[in-house]
Amino acid sequence: LKRSENDQESWIEAQSWIYSEGLKYAKISGGLIELCSMLKEIGFELRIFSHKTEFGPSRFGSQPFREIATSWIKTTDLNSFFSIEQNIDFYDSIDAKIAAINAFDPDFYVDDLIKVFTHTGYNSKINSFLYKDVSPGINWLMEINHFSEVEDFLL
C-alpha cells in the first residue's frame, strides 16, 4: 500500500481500518502470552508504550484508536497483564514515547518499529529487540521473529 508517496493516502486509510474495525481480526503474536507469564512470574514489570494517536483521521471516521485498542486488550489473554489504569501508556508523538521509555529505563524493550530504535533520543544501552523487521546494521539491536526468542535471551 505504500510503494510511493502517491500511495500515502491509501496507507492512511488502511491504517484507519486496521486500528479500528480491523482490530477484531487481530491475533496475539505467538509466544507473547508465555513470555508475559514468565516475566511476571520472575518479577518483571510489564508496560506498553504506544504513540498511537487518540483518534484516527476525520476523513476516515475519526475512530477512537486508543479506546478501541484498550477494549481489544480487555477481550484477550493480554488482559491478565495489561490495563489502561496500570501499565498501558499512550503518547501523542514518537518523541514523547522515546522520552517515556528512557525515563522508565527498562531492562528489556521490544518494538516492531525501527524508527523507535533509530530515533536520536533512544537509549541504546537498553537491551532492545526489534520484532519482525530487519535492523539497518545496528549492532546493539537484536532481531526476533517470535517472542520465545526473548525468553531464550533471558535464560
TORVEX-257988 format. One record per atom (N, C-alpha, C, O): x, y, z; atom name; chain. Coordinates in steps of 0.1 Angstrom, whole numbers, plus 5000, padded with zeros to 4 digits. Layout:
    px    py    pz  atomo  cadena
     X     Y     Z     CA       A
...
//
This chain:
    px    py    pz  atomo  cadena
  5008  4988  5000      N       A
  5000  5000  5000     CA       A
  5008  5013  5000      C       A
  5003  5024  4998      O       A
  5021  5011  5002      N       A
  5030  5023  5003     CA       A
  5042  5022  4994      C       A
  5053  5025  4999      O       A
  5040  5019  4982      N       A
  5051  5018  4972     CA       A
  5057  5032  4969      C       A
  5069  5033  4965      O       A
  5049  5042  4969      N       A
  5053  5055  4966     CA       A
  5046  5065  4974      C       A
  5036  5062  4981      O       A
  5050  5078  4974      N       A
  5044  5088  4981     CA       A
  5029  5090  4977      C       A
  5021  5094  4985      O       A
  5026  5087  4965      N       A
  5012  5088  4960     CA       A
  5003  5078  4967      C       A
  4991  5080  4967      O       A
  5008  5068  4972      N       A
  5000  5058  4979     CA       A
  4998  5061  4994      C       A
  4992  5053  5001      O       A
  5004  5072  4998      N       A
  5003  5075  5013     CA       A
  4988  5076  5017      C       A
  4986  5071  5028      O       A
  4980  5081  5010      N       A
  4966  5082  5013     CA       A
  4959  5069  5015      C       A
  4952  5066  5024      O       A
  4963  5059  5006      N       A
  4958  5046  5007     CA       A
  4963  5039  5020      C       A
  4956  5032  5027      O       A
  4975  5042  5023      N       A
  4981  5036  5036     CA       A
  4974  5042  5048      C       A
  4971  5034  5057      O       A
  4971  5055  5048      N       A
  4965  5061  5060     CA       A
  4951  5055  5061      C       A
  4946  5052  5072      O       A
  4944  5053  5050      N       A
  4930  5047  5050     CA       A
  4931  5033  5055      C       A
  4923  5029  5064      O       A
  4941  5025  5051      N       A
  4942  5011  5056     CA       A
  4945  5011  5071      C       A
  4939  5003  5078      O       A
  4954  5020  5075      N       A
  4957  5020  5090     CA       A
  4945  5024  5098      C       A
  4942  5018  5109      O       A
  4937  5033  5092      N       A
  4924  5037  5099     CA       A
  4915  5025  5101      C       A
  4909  5023  5111      O       A
  4914  5016  5091      N       A
  4906  5004  5092     CA       A
  4913  4994  5102      C       A
  4906  4988  5110      O       A
  4926  4992  5100      N       A
  4933  4982  5108     CA       A
  4932  4985  5123      C       A
  4929  4976  5131      O       A
  4933  4998  5127      N       A
  4933  5002  5141     CA       A
  4919  5004  5146      C       A
  4918  5008  5158      O       A
  4909  5001  5138      N       A
  4895  5003  5143     CA       A
  4888  4990  5140      C       A
  4889  4980  5147      O       A
  4880  4989  5129      N       A
  4872  4977  5126     CA       A
  4881  4965  5124      C       A
  4876  4954  5128      O       A
  4892  4967  5118      N       A
  4901  4955  5116     CA       A
  4907  4949  5128      C       A
  4911  4937  5127      O       A
  4907  4956  5139      N       A
  4913  4950  5151     CA       A
  4905  4938  5156      C       A
  4911  4929  5163      O       A
  4893  4936  5152      N       A
  4885  4924  5156     CA       A
  4891  4911  5150      C       A
  4888  4900  5154      O       A
  4899  4913  5139      N       A
  4906  4902  5133     CA       A
  4920  4899  5138      C       A
  4927  4890  5134      O       A
  4925  4908  5147      N       A
  4938  4907  5152     CA       A
  4940  4894  5161      C       A
  4931  4890  5168      O       A
  4952  4889  5160      N       A
  4956  4877  5168     CA       A
  4968  4881  5176      C       A
  4977  4889  5171      O       A
  4969  4876  5188      N       A
  4981  4878  5196     CA       A
  4993  4870  5190      C       A
  4991  4858  5187      O       A
  5004  4876  5189      N       A
  5016  4870  5183     CA       A
  5020  4858  5191      C       A
  5019  4858  5204      O       A
  5025  4848  5184      N       A
  5030  4836  5191     CA       A
  5040  4838  5201      C       A
  5050  4845  5199      O       A
  5038  4832  5213      N       A
  5048  4833  5224     CA       A
  5047  4844  5233      C       A
  5053  4845  5243      O       A
  5038  4854  5229      N       A
  5037  4866  5238     CA       A
  5031  4863  5251      C       A
  5036  4868  5261      O       A
  5020  4856  5252      N       A
  5014  4853  5265     CA       A
  5023  4845  5274      C       A
  5024  4848  5286      O       A
  5030  4835  5268      N       A
  5040  4827  5275     CA       A
  5051  4836  5281      C       A
  5056  4834  5292      O       A
  5056  4845  5272      N       A
  5067  4854  5277     CA       A
  5062  4863  5288      C       A
  5069  4865  5298      O       A
  5050  4869  5286      N       A
  5045  4878  5297     CA       A
  5043  4870  5310      C       A
  5046  4875  5321      O       A
  5038  4858  5309      N       A
  5036  4849  5321     CA       A
  5050  4847  5328      C       A
  5051  4849  5340      O       A
  5060  4843  5320      N       A
  5073  4841  5326     CA       A
  5079  4853  5332      C       A
  5084  4853  5343      O       A
  5078  4865  5325      N       A
  5084  4877  5330     CA       A
  5077  4881  5343      C       A
  5083  4886  5353      O       A
  5064  4880  5343      N       A
  5056  4884  5355     CA       A
  5060  4875  5367      C       A
  5061  4880  5378      O       A
  5061  4862  5364      N       A
  5064  4852  5375     CA       A
  5078  4855  5381      C       A
  5080  4853  5393      O       A
  5087  4860  5373      N       A
  5101  4862  5379     CA       A
  5103  4877  5383      C       A
  5114  4881  5387      O       A
  5091  4884  5383      N       A
  5092  4898  5389     CA       A
  5094  4910  5380      C       A
  5096  4921  5385      O       A
  5093  4908  5367      N       A
  5095  4919  5358     CA       A
  5082  4928  5358      C       A
  5071  4922  5359      O       A
  5083  4941  5357      N       A
  5072  4949  5355     CA       A
  5069  4951  5340      C       A
  5079  4954  5333      O       A
  5057  4948  5335      N       A
  5054  4949  5321     CA       A
  5047  4962  5318      C       A
  5039  4967  5326      O       A
  5050  4968  5306      N       A
  5044  4981  5303     CA       A
  5043  4982  5288      C       A
  5052  4978  5281      O       A
  5033  4988  5283      N       A
  5031  4991  5269     CA       A
  5033  5006  5267      C       A
  5026  5014  5274      O       A
  5042  5010  5258      N       A
  5044  5024  5254     CA       A
  5039  5025  5239      C       A
  5044  5018  5230      O       A
  5029  5033  5237      N       A
  5023  5034  5224     CA       A
  5022  5049  5220      C       A
  5018  5057  5228      O       A
  5026  5052  5207      N       A
  5023  5065  5202     CA       A
  5012  5065  5192      C       A
  5011  5073  5183      O       A
  5002  5056  5194      N       A
  4990  5056  5186     CA       A
  4982  5068  5189      C       A
  4980  5072  5201      O       A
  4978  5075  5179      N       A
  4970  5087  5181     CA       A
  4957  5084  5188      C       A
  4952  5073  5186      O       A
  4951  5094  5195      N       A
  4939  5091  5202     CA       A
  4927  5089  5192      C       A
  4919  5080  5194      O       A
  4927  5096  5181      N       A
  4916  5095  5171     CA       A
  4922  5094  5157      C       A
  4932  5100  5154      O       A
  4916  5085  5149      N       A
  4921  5084  5135     CA       A
  4917  5097  5127      C       A
  4910  5106  5132      O       A
  4921  5098  5115      N       A
  4919  5110  5106     CA       A
  4904  5112  5105      C       A
  4896  5102  5103      O       A
  4899  5124  5105      N       A
  4885  5127  5104     CA       A
  4879  5122  5090      C       A
  4868  5118  5090      O       A
  4887  5123  5080      N       A
  4883  5119  5067     CA       A
  4880  5104  5066      C       A
  4873  5099  5057      O       A
  4884  5096  5076      N       A
  4882  5082  5077     CA       A
  4874  5078  5090      C       A
  4875  5067  5094      O       A
  4866  5088  5095      N       A
  4857  5085  5106     CA       A
  4861  5088  5120      C       A
  4854  5086  5129      O       A
  4873  5094  5121      N       A
  4877  5098  5135     CA       A
  4876  5087  5145      C       A
  4871  5090  5156      O       A
  4880  5075  5142      N       A
  4878  5064  5151     CA       A
  4887  5066  5163      C       A
  4898  5071  5162      O       A
  4881  5062  5175      N       A
  4889  5063  5188     CA       A
  4899  5052  5189      C       A
  4897  5042  5196      O       A
  4911  5054  5183      N       A
  4921  5043  5182     CA       A
  4925  5038  5196      C       A
  4925  5026  5198      O       A
  4927  5047  5205      N       A
  4932  5042  5219     CA       A
  4921  5035  5226      C       A
  4924  5024  5232      O       A
  4909  5039  5226      N       A
  4898  5033  5232     CA       A
  4896  5019  5226      C       A
  4893  5009  5233      O       A
  4896  5018  5213      N       A
  4894  5005  5206     CA       A
  4905  4995  5210      C       A
  4903  4984  5212      O       A
  4918  5000  5210      N       A
  4929  4992  5213     CA       A
  4928  4986  5228      C       A
  4930  4974  5230      O       A
  4925  4995  5237      N       A
  4924  4990  5251     CA       A
  4912  4981  5253      C       A
  4912  4971  5261      O       A
  4901  4983  5245      N       A
  4889  4974  5246     CA       A
  4893  4961  5240      C       A
  4889  4950  5246      O       A
  4901  4961  5230      N       A
  4905  4948  5224     CA       A
  4914  4940  5234      C       A
  4912  4928  5236      O       A
  4923  4947  5240      N       A
  4932  4940  5250     CA       A
  4923  4934  5261      C       A
  4926  4923  5265      O       A
  4913  4941  5265      N       A
  4904  4935  5276     CA       A
  4897  4922  5272      C       A
  4893  4914  5280      O       A
  4896  4920  5258      N       A
  4889  4908  5254     CA       A
  4899  4896  5251      C       A
  4895  4886  5247      O       A
  4912  4898  5254      N       A
  4922  4888  5251     CA       A
  4929  4884  5264      C       A
  4926  4889  5274      O       A
  4938  4874  5262      N       A
  4946  4870  5273     CA       A
  4956  4880  5278      C       A
  4962  4879  5289      O       A
  4958  4891  5270      N       A
  4967  4902  5274     CA       A
  4961  4909  5286      C       A
  4968  4916  5294      O       A
  4948  4908  5288      N       A
  4941  4914  5299     CA       A
  4947  4910  5313      C       A
  4946  4918  5322      O       A
  4953  4899  5313      N       A
  4959  4894  5326     CA       A
  4972  4902  5329      C       A
  4976  4901  5341      O       A
  4977  4909  5319      N       A
  4990  4916  5321     CA       A
  4990  4931  5320      C       A
  4998  4938  5325      O       A
  4980  4936  5312      N       A
  4980  4950  5309     CA       A
  4966  4956  5311      C       A
  4956  4950  5308      O       A
  4966  4968  5316      N       A
  4954  4976  5318     CA       A
  4957  4991  5316      C       A
  4968  4995  5320      O       A
  4948  4999  5311      N       A
  4950  5013  5309     CA       A
  4953  5020  5323      C       A
  4959  5030  5323      O       A
  4947  5014  5333      N       A
  4949  5021  5347     CA       A
  4963  5018  5352      C       A
  4967  5026  5361      O       A
  4969  5008  5348      N       A
  4982  5004  5354     CA       A
  4994  5005  5345      C       A
  5004  5011  5349      O       A
  4994  5000  5333      N       A
  5006  4998  5326     CA       A
  5005  4999  5310      C       A
  5013  4993  5303      O       A
  4995  5007  5306      N       A
  4994  5010  5292     CA       A
  4995  5025  5291      C       A
  4986  5032  5296      O       A
  5005  5030  5284      N       A
  5006  5044  5282     CA       A
  5006  5048  5267      C       A
  5013  5042  5259      O       A
  4998  5058  5264      N       A
  4998  5064  5251     CA       A
  5004  5077  5250      C       A
  5003  5085  5259      O       A
  5011  5080  5239      N       A
  5018  5093  5237     CA       A
  5014  5098  5223      C       A
  5011  5091  5214      O       A
  5014  5111  5223      N       A
  5009  5118  5210     CA       A
  5020  5119  5200      C       A
  5018  5122  5188      O       A
  5033  5116  5204      N       A
  5044  5116  5194     CA       A
  5054  5106  5197      C       A
  5055  5100  5208      O       A
  5062  5103  5187      N       A
  5073  5094  5189     CA       A
  5083  5099  5199      C       A
  5089  5092  5207      O       A
  5085  5113  5199      N       A
  5095  5119  5208     CA       A
  5090  5117  5222      C       A
  5098  5114  5231      O       A
  5077  5119  5225      N       A
  5072  5117  5238     CA       A
  5073  5102  5243      C       A
  5076  5099  5254      O       A
  5071  5093  5233      N       A
  5072  5078  5236     CA       A
  5086  5075  5240      C       A
  5089  5068  5250      O       A
  5096  5080  5232      N       A
  5110  5077  5235     CA       A
  5114  5083  5248      C       A
  5121  5077  5256      O       A
  5110  5095  5251      N       A
  5113  5101  5264     CA       A
  5107  5093  5276      C       A
  5114  5091  5286      O       A
  5095  5087  5274      N       A
  5089  5079  5285     CA       A
  5096  5066  5286      C       A
  5099  5061  5297      O       A
  5100  5060  5275      N       A
  5108  5047  5276     CA       A
  5121  5050  5283      C       A
  5125  5042  5292      O       A
  5128  5060  5280      N       A
  5141  5064  5286     CA       A
  5139  5066  5301      C       A
  5147  5062  5309      O       A
  5128  5073  5304      N       A
  5126  5077  5319     CA       A
  5122  5064  5327      C       A
  5127  5063  5338      O       A
  5115  5055  5320      N       A
  5112  5042  5327     CA       A
  5124  5034  5328      C       A
  5126  5026  5338      O       A
  5133  5035  5319      N       A
  5146  5028  5319     CA       A
  5145  5012  5320      C       A
  5149  5007  5330      O       A
  5138  5006  5311      N       A
  5135  4992  5312     CA       A
  5148  4983  5310      C       A
  5158  4988  5304      O       A
  5148  4971  5316      N       A
  5159  4962  5314     CA       A
  5159  4957  5300      C       A
  5169  4954  5294      O       A
  5147  4955  5294      N       A
  5145  4950  5281     CA       A
  5133  4958  5274      C       A
  5124  4961  5281      O       A
  5134  4960  5261      N       A
  5124  4966  5254     CA       A
  5122  4960  5240      C       A
  5132  4957  5233      O       A
  5109  4958  5236      N       A
  5106  4952  5224     CA       A
  5097  4961  5216      C       A
  5088  4967  5222      O       A
  5100  4963  5203      N       A
  5091  4972  5195     CA       A
  5092  4966  5180      C       A
  5102  4960  5177      O       A
  5082  4969  5173      N       A
  5082  4965  5159     CA       A
  5085  4976  5149      C       A
  5084  4975  5137      O       A
  5088  4988  5155      N       A
  5091  5000  5147     CA       A
  5105  5003  5147      C       A
  5111  5007  5158      O       A
  5112  5002  5136      N       A
  5126  5005  5136     CA       A
  5129  5020  5139      C       A
  5139  5023  5145      O       A
  5119  5028  5136      N       A
  5121  5043  5139     CA       A
  5122  5046  5154      C       A
  5128  5056  5158      O       A
  5118  5037  5163      N       A
  5120  5038  5177     CA       A
  5135  5037  5180      C       A
  5140  5045  5188      O       A
  5141  5027  5175      N       A
  5155  5024  5178     CA       A
  5165  5033  5171      C       A
  5176  5035  5175      O       A
  5161  5039  5159      N       A
  5169  5048  5152     CA       A
  5167  5062  5156      C       A
  5174  5071  5151      O       A
  5157  5065  5165      N       A
  5155  5078  5170     CA       A
  5167  5083  5177      C       A
  5173  5075  5185      O       A
  5171  5095  5175      N       A
  5183  5100  5181     CA       A
  5183  5100  5197      C       A
  5193  5100  5203      O       A
  5171  5101  5202      N       A
  5170  5101  5217     CA       A
  5169  5087  5223      C       A
  5170  5087  5236      O       A
  5168  5077  5216      N       A
  5166  5063  5222     CA       A
  5179  5059  5229      C       A
  5190  5060  5223      O       A
  5178  5053  5241      N       A
  5189  5049  5249     CA       A
  5194  5035  5244      C       A
  5187  5025  5247      O       A
  5204  5035  5236      N       A
  5209  5022  5231     CA       A
  5215  5013  5241      C       A
  5219  5001  5238      O       A
  5216  5017  5253      N       A
  5221  5008  5264     CA       A
  5210  4998  5269      C       A
  5213  4989  5276      O       A
  5197  5001  5265      N       A
  5186  4992  5269     CA       A
  5187  4980  5260      C       A
  5190  4981  5248      O       A
  5186  4968  5266      N       A
  5186  4955  5258     CA       A
  5173  4956  5249      C       A
  5162  4955  5254      O       A
  5175  4957  5236      N       A
  5164  4960  5227     CA       A
  5162  4950  5217      C       A
  5172  4944  5211      O       A
  5149  4947  5214      N       A
  5145  4937  5204     CA       A
  5136  4943  5194      C       A
  5126  4949  5197      O       A
  5140  4941  5181      N       A
  5132  4946  5170     CA       A
  5124  4934  5165      C       A
  5129  4923  5161      O       A
  5111  4935  5166      N       A
  5102  4924  5163     CA       A
  5097  4924  5148      C       A
  5092  4934  5143      O       A
  5100  4913  5141      N       A
  5096  4911  5127     CA       A
  5100  4922  5118      C       A
  5092  4926  5109      O       A
  5112  4927  5119      N       A
  5117  4936  5109     CA       A
  5132  4934  5109      C       A
  5138  4927  5117      O       A
  5139  4941  5100      N       A
  5153  4940  5098     CA       A
  5160  4953  5102      C       A
  5156  4963  5097      O       A
  5170  4951  5111      N       A
  5177  4963  5115     CA       A
  5187  4967  5104      C       A
  5193  4959  5098      O       A
  5188  4980  5103      N       A
  5198  4985  5093     CA       A
  5212  4986  5098      C       A
  5218  4997  5099      O       A
  5217  4975  5103      N       A
  5231  4974  5108     CA       A
  5233  4979  5121      C       A
  5244  4984  5124      O       A
  5223  4979  5130      N       A
  5225  4984  5144     CA       A
  5230  4972  5152      C       A
  5222  4963  5155      O       A
  5243  4973  5156      N       A
  5249  4961  5163     CA       A
  5243  4958  5177      C       A
  5245  4947  5181      O       A
  5237  4967  5183      N       A
  5232  4965  5197     CA       A
  5217  4961  5197      C       A
  5212  4958  5208      O       A
  5211  4960  5185      N       A
  5197  4957  5184     CA       A
  5195  4942  5180      C       A
  5201  4938  5170      O       A
  5188  4935  5188      N       A
  5185  4921  5184     CA       A
  5172  4919  5177      C       A
  5162  4925  5181      O       A
  5173  4912  5166      N       A
  5161  4910  5158     CA       A
  5154  4897  5162      C       A
  5161  4886  5164      O       A
  5141  4897  5164      N       A
  5134  4885  5167     CA       A
  5122  4883  5158      C       A
  5116  4893  5153      O       A
  5118  4871  5156      N       A
  5106  4868  5148     CA       A
  5095  4861  5156      C       A
  5084  4859  5151      O       A
  5098  4858  5168      N       A
  5089  4851  5177     CA       A
  5093  4855  5192      C       A
  5105  4856  5195      O       A
  5083  4857  5200      N       A
  5086  4861  5214     CA       A
  5094  4851  5222      C       A
  5100  4855  5232      O       A
  5094  4839  5218      N       A
  5102  4829  5226     CA       A
  5117  4832  5225      C       A
  5125  4828  5233      O       A
  5121  4840  5214      N       A
  5135  4843  5213     CA       A
  5139  4853  5224      C       A
  5151  4853  5228      O       A
  5130  4861  5229      N       A
  5133  4870  5240     CA       A
  5136  4861  5253      C       A
  5145  4863  5260      O       A
  5127  4851  5255      N       A
  5128  4842  5266     CA       A
  5142  4835  5265      C       A
  5148  4833  5275      O       A
  5146  4830  5253      N       A
  5158  4824  5251     CA       A
  5170  4833  5256      C       A
  5180  4828  5261      O       A
  5169  4846  5253      N       A
  5179  4855  5257     CA       A
  5180  4856  5272      C       A
  5191  4858  5277      O       A
  5169  4856  5279      N       A
  5169  4858  5293     CA       A
  5174  4845  5301      C       A
  5179  4847  5312      O       A
  5173  4834  5295      N       A
  5176  4822  5302     CA       A
  5191  4818  5300      C       A
  5195  4807  5306      O       A
//
